Amino acid sequence: MTAPRSRRPLFALVTLLLFFGGAEWLAGRANTVFPTWGAADNPSVVLTGHPTRLWGLTEGKRQNLETVATVNALGLRGDVPQMPRPADEERIVILGDSTFFGFGVADEHTLAAALEQQMVKTTVIDGGIPGYSTAQTLRLLDEVIWDLDPTLLVVANFLSDTSFEPYRDKDLLATQDVSNSRILAHSAFMRWLATALSGLRAPDRSRIVTWVRGNELPPATQRRVTLGDYASNLDTIIRLAAERGVGVMLLSPPSPIEVMGTVDPPHQWDAFRAMQTVVADHHGVPHAVSSPIFETAYNENQNIGALFLDDLHPSVEGQAMLARLVRETLEQAGWPKQRLLGTETPLVVAEIVDS
């Protein structure tokens, strides 16, 4: 005998509830969670979790090695610039990671502060955030920077993009986006299903990441940003800037091991620096490489400690050298008379090989 028709919808509903209940229980046993970033707020914390960019700067006076970093309400280092921008003022934004944020140096000694002292009628904004890649900077531009009405971007994102980690930035950012969904955040089964379906995507597309508590992270064998994505991100930044009438120059950070010659080339970032050149040439914008001027200074005094605070971050003198390099590069490029706008034509790289 078959069940009366009036009971069939109820039977189907009970079956569906049992299925999802069982699926939720099984998925819960795996104990998978989305990655999160955050820390209790105190003056010694510079970075905390951010809802769209993984992490960001925390407003206030923050301990910065032996100095203090002042973070404004926009989540950027330094004072909030005057808005609207005065018509006769140029406005430069420095974009990058901890090197360009000014790790270990006081507010008045950052690259942004040193460059502003060398420029006329120009405000320079420190848009560097420790650990930021081009993927995060693209979001920073949309959320904060474009509203500040810049006239030039100095794009110095480099070392964070090239570093090796267990996960790619675009996967973590995609995961953070879906984790903001109430259903995905509270349902173990939906987290498992979303992750499984994203795993069917082509390798070049973003995938959702879940962590299993108690297990070790996978080995750090992937670039945070692949070389192809790095080229695409730089190209996108320059074209978005051009649409807004904003110029761009690219800047490669200095490297102590190159400056001292302690490691023979090739280096792990050579392909990325070459890609910066490819992108800059395509768009007709300047590209400054900073390691050579640091090497010249080191050869003169053999004191690496005068140029770097550690094996990565420039000292006060190093920040001043970067500022001079940026100023001289802009002068040679004819800025501000030459606006340094990129082309609207997207970059197409026939073959991208990460050496």
Salt bridges, closest charged atoms under 4 A:
ASP41 OD1 - ARG62 NH1 2.68
GLU89 OE2 - ARG91 NH2 2.80
GLU90 OE2 - ARG339 NH1 3.04
ASP107 OD1 - ARG77 NE 2.81
GLU143 OE1 - ARG53 NE 2.67
ASP149 OD2 - ARG85 NE 3.15
ASP169 OD2 - ARG224 NH2 2.79
ASP171 OD2 - ARG168 NE 2.93
ASP177 OD2 - ARG139 NH2 2.77
ASP229 OD2 - LYS170 NZ 2.87
ASP235 OD2 - ARG239 NE 2.94
ASP235 OD1 - HIS283 NE2 2.64
GLU258 OE2 - ARG273 NH2 2.63
ASP270 OD1 - ARG273 NH2 3.30
ASP310 OD2 - HIS313 ND1 2.96
GLU317 OE2 - ARG324 NH2 3.25
GLU331 OE2 - ARG327 NH1 3.22
ASP354 OD2 - ARG223 NE 2.91
